[in-house]
Amino acid sequence: MKIKNTGSKIKVLLLITGSIAAVRIPLLVSQLAKENYEIRCVLSKNAEKIIKPLSLSILSRNSCVLEDDQWLNSQSSPLHIELSNWADILIIAPLTATTLSKWVTGNAEGLIPSILIANIKPIIVAPAMNTQMWLNKAVQKNYDNLQTYENLLSLHPSEGLLACDAIGIGKLPPNDLIQLALEFIASHNENPYRKDLLNKDILITGGCTSEKIDAARHITNKSSGALGLLLSQVARFRGARVTYLHGPLKIDKNLTDGIKRYEIETSFDLIRALNNEISNCDYFFMNAAVSDFKMASDTSSKIPKNKINDHLNKNFELVPDILKEISEFKKDNQVFVGFCAYTGSIEEARIIVKEKISKKGCDYLFANPIDLEGQGFGSLAKNEGWLFDTKNMEYYISKTSKIDLANKLITKIIAVKK
């Protein structure tokens, strides 16, 4: 996902250790530099054997810092302190088992461990190693200890084909996901990042449903699933256990990495999935764009064009209001959030929203316009909107990126006491 950083440059210190996954880092550096981040790279001794410092210097437009630079005679202050103070946000990718061990045990041998131990800024952690190494009890204990650090956003290793030709867990998380985590941290502005959703279970729906007309045709809508996915990732970044139920996604699938998710097709599929999951959640975000119509009868053949009008007239029926039905089973300790896309003025939409929030039985309803230029559907679209509650609250979020909107929306909802 590419969301242009148009304000003053955010300073990112990228720490690179000696996993073979380091070969992917030059692409990440190039990607972030194009998005107007100021990047400084620090290479460990082993990482120097995998990627060239010169390439990182050229891609970042800053000299690459090496292990041997730590104690140069030209230093006027300790380098690890200077670098920690310079950065707004740190990223360590890849994080190896060796560096992880040094970090959590307070072993400051080497430039990168010294930076990690001195750092108090937000830091994004992306481990990468062989599956057996990752699953080793000592490594898991160290990683669990790391999760107690309040300034840390950890991206769990991905599953797939590893450099050793084995298939398993241990891959470096996708570059796009690392960038998304960076955009999330950057969106906090003055407010510090913290894991304020630890031990919370959040259920989110998103994307479109699709209803079969015949063997060749179906009814659907333009929803890409982007906002639902970003709500899911934001909630995960903030410590929650997240389940995402969605229709076919029309965005980069790399951004789904790390999310427990289930793909559905029809409104019936969604209702069945919700019935299985709804009782276990603390917060429920009903962001799915459910098709308004479905066919009463099923057919395995294609209806001839000259008969399609008659087929539709005889079989068209409304899809039930899923949020309304699910809200009948809502527990007192659960918070339900609905979504309403609208066209026209907010004054006109306000009347509709007030009726919907009462009818649907949810605690909040977020209304966003889709008829303004640059807003609406897709991961690159920006959004604004109003969050309403069952009383008189109207909280406005001005036009911003979807990741920032998702973050601000969650912040407001968890801050309001029921």
N, C-alpha and C positions, 0 to 999 in steps of 0.2 A: 504494500500500500504506500503510495507517495502523497504526502501531505506537506506542501511547501512551508518551510519555516521562514516566514517573511519578516519577523522582528529582528532585534539584535541577535547576533550569533550566540548560540548556546555552546559552551566549551565542553567538549567530551574528551576524556582521557581513556584511551583504549589500551588495555593491558592484554598482551598476547603471550601465551605460554606454549610449551613444546609438545602439543598434540598434533598429529598429522592433519587434524581438522583445521589447523591454522592456514592451510592453503586457501580456504574460503574467505579469509579475512580481507585480503586486498579488494575483493568485490564489495564487501561491506563498507570499507573505508571510502571507496569511490561513490557508493550509493549515498552515504551520509554527507559527503562533501558537496554533492550535487544538490542536496536538500538544505544547504546553507548552514550546516553545523561546522564549528571549528574543531578540527580533530588533531590530537597529538597521540602518537603511537609509542608504546614502550614494549620492546622485545626482550624476552628472556634469552639466555644463552642457547638453549635447545631450539627455541623458535627461530633464531637466526639461521639455523641449519636447514630450516624448512622454507622460509620466505626471505626475500632480499630486503634489507632495510631501505635501499634506494627506492624500490618500487613503492613502499609505504610513504616515504618522504614526498615523492612526486604526487602520489594520489591524494595525500592529505594537505599538501602545500605547507607542511611543517617538517622540520628535521626529525627523523626517527630517533628516539632515545634508546640507548643500548645499556646492557648490564654494566659494561666497563665505564660508562659515563658517571656512575654514582660517586666516585671519589676522584674525579679530575681536579687538578690543581687550580683550574679556572673557576671552580664552583665558589660562589660567595655565600651560599647557604646550602644546607642539606638538600640534595636533589629530591629525595622522596617527599620531603615536606613542601618544597616549592611546587612540585607537580600536584600534590594533593590540594594545596591552596588555590592553584590555578583553575582547577576543573570545577564545573557546575555539576556534572554527572560523570560517573565512571562506568565503564563496561569491562568486564574480564571475560574474554572469549578467544579461544577456549580456556576453560579452567581445568587443569590436570589434577590427578590425585595427589601429586607431590606438592603443588602449590596450595591445594585445599588443606592438606595436613599442616603445612607451615602456618597458614593463616589462622586456623582455629586453635592451634597450640601456642600461638604467640611467638613463633620462630621467625625473626626478621632477617634471616640470612638471605641476601639477594635484594635487588632493587624492587622487584614487584611485590614480594612479601612485605617489605618495609612500607611500600605505598599502601597496601591493603590494611596493615595494622594501624597506620597513622590516619587513615581516611575516616571522615565522619560525614561525607557527602553521600547522596543516593548512589547506589551501585547496582548494576544489572549483571547477573551471574549466569553464564552459559557453559555448563560442564560438557566435556566430550572425552570419552575414553572407551576402551574395549568393554564389552558387556560383563565379562568376569571381573574385571577391575571395578567397574561401577557397582556391581552387586556384592563386592567384598564387604564383610561386616565392618571392618575398620573404616572404609571409605563411607559407608552408609551412616555410621556413627558420626563421623566428621561432618557430613552433609547435613544431618539432622541438627547438629549443634549450630551450624551456620544459619539455619532457619530462624534462630532466636534473635538474630541481628535486626534491629528495627529499620535500618536504612537500606535493607537488601531486598531486591526483587529477583527471585530465582526462577529461571526458565529450565524446567526439567528436560533432561536429554531426550531426543527423539528416538523412535524405533526405525530400523531399516537396515540396508546393506552397509556394513562397516568397512573400514580400510583393510581389515584382516580377512575380508570375504565372508565373515560370519554375518548372519542376520539376527539382530537383537537390539536392545536398548543401549544407547551410548553415543548416538550421533549428535553433533552440534545442532542446536535448534536453528530453524531457517533464518537467514539474514533478514527477511521481511518481518519476522516475528520479533527479532532483536530490535529492529527499527521501531516497530509498533510499541514495544516496551519503553523505548527512549521517548517517543512522542507522548506516551502516557505520563511518564515522570515529568517531562517538560511542561505538560499542561497544568501542573499543580501551581505554578507561579510562586506566590509567596507562601502558600500552604505546604508544609512538609509532607512528603509521602509517608504513609504509614499503613500497616495491615489492620484496618479497622473492621474487616469482615471475617476474621479468623473464627473458625467453628460455626460459620453460618452456611446454610445450604440454600442455593439460589437456583431456581428453575426459570429458564428463559426460552421463549419460542421466537422464531423469526423466519423470514423468507415467505415465499408464496406456497399455497396449496394448489393442486391441479385436479380438476374433475373431468373424467372421461365422457365425451359425447358419443364417440364410436371408435372404431379401430384406428382411425387416422386423425381425429380431432379431439381437442380438449379445451377446457375453460381455465384460465389462470389470470395472473396480473403481473405487474412490472417489478414487484419487490425483489431485491437482490439478496436479502438476508444480511446485508452489511451491518446495519445498526444492531440487530440482535446478536451478531457475532462479536461486535465491539463491546456491547454490554457484557457479554460472557467473559471476554478477555479482561476487561476492566475489573469485574468482580473477582476473577481469579487472581489478578495482580494484587488485589487488595486483601487476599487471603481466603476467599470463600471457596467452598466446594460447589462447582457449577455443573449443571446439566443443560445442554442446549438441544432443543428439538426444532428441526428446521426442514423446510422444503429444499429443492435443488438450489445450491449456492451459485451466484453469478459473480463471484469475486475470487481472489487468490486463495486457493485451498491451503497454502502454507500458513495462513493466518488462523487456521483451525487447530494448529498443533498445540497439544497440551490440554485440549478441552474434551471432556466427556460429552459426546454428541450422538444423536440418532437422526438419520434422515427419514423424513416421512413424505408421502405424496398427496394423499387426499385428506379431506376434513375428518373422515372417519379414522384414518391412521393417526391423526393428531389427537383426537378425542381419546382413542385407546391408549396412546402413549401418556397423555396427561393423567388419565385415571390411574396409571401405574406409578406415576411420579409425584403427584400433587400433594399427597399427605405428608411427604418427607421434607418439604421445603419451608424455609423461613420467609423468603421473598419470592414472589412469582411475577415475572414480567411477560405479559401476553402481547408480544410484538409481532407475531405472525400475521401476515396479510392473507386471511382466509377468503377463498373464493365465495362470492355471495350466492352462487347458483350451482346446482348439480342436477344430474339426470336421475329420474326415479327408476328407470329400468336400464339394465346393462345389455350391451350387444357386442358380439365379437366380430361383426362385419362392418364394412364401411357403408354408410347410408348414402345412396345416390343424391346428387345435388338437387334434383327436382323433387326429392322427398324429405330433404333435411328440415325444411320449414315446418312441415306437418309433424315430424319426429320431435322437434324442439317444443312445439306448442303442446304436445300431448305429455311430454316427460319433464319439462322444466319445473324445478321446485327450489325453494329457498334452503340454504344451508342453515342449520340451527345456530343460534348465538352461543358460541362455545364458552366465551368468558362468563356470560350470564349463567350457563348451566354449571360450570365449574365452581362459580362463586357460591352456589348453594351449599357446597361442602366445605367452605372456608372456615378454618379454626380461628379462635380469638387471637392467637399469637402469630398469625400469618398476615403478611402484607401483600395485597394484590395490586398490580399496576397495569392499567390498560393503555392503549395507544389509539390515536384518532388522526388520520391524515385528512386534511381538509383543503378546499379551495375557496377563494373569496376572502372577505375580511374577518378579522378575529372577532369583531362585534357580532357578526352573524354566526360564527362558529361557536361563540361562547354559549349561546342558547342551546345549540345541539349538544355541546359537551356536558352542560348541566343536566340535561335529560339523560344522556348516556351513562354518566357516572352513577346516577341513581338507579337506572334500569339494570345496569350490568353488575352491580353489587361489589365494585372494586373500591379500594381506598383512595387511589389516585388515577388520574387520566392525563396523559401527555398528548397535547394537540400540536401538530406541526404542519405548516403549509407546504404544499407540493406544487403550487402553480407560480412560484417565484423563480426568477432566473438563477441558475446555479444551485438550486435546492431540489430535494426530492430523493430520487432513487439512485443507487450505485454508491460504491465506496469512495469515489472522488467528490461526490456531491456534498455541499455543506448544508447545515440545517439550523433552524431556530425553532422555538416553540414555547408553549405555556404549559406548566404543570398545575393542574387543578386538584383540589381535594374535595371531600364531601361537604365542606363548610364554605369558607369564603377565600381560601388561599388561591392566588394566581401568581405563580413564580415564573418569571420570564427568563429564558436563556437566549441570549443574542446569537446571531448567525456565527457559526463556528464549525470546525471540523467535527466529524462524527465521533472520533475518539474523545475529543474534549467534551462534546455534548453528553456522551455516555457517562463520562466521569462526573460531570457536574450534576447530571440527573440522579445518579446513584448517591452522590454526596448529600443532595437535598432530601432525598427520600429517607435515608437512614438517620438523618439529623432530626427529622420531625417526629415528635412523640405522638403515638396514637392516643 
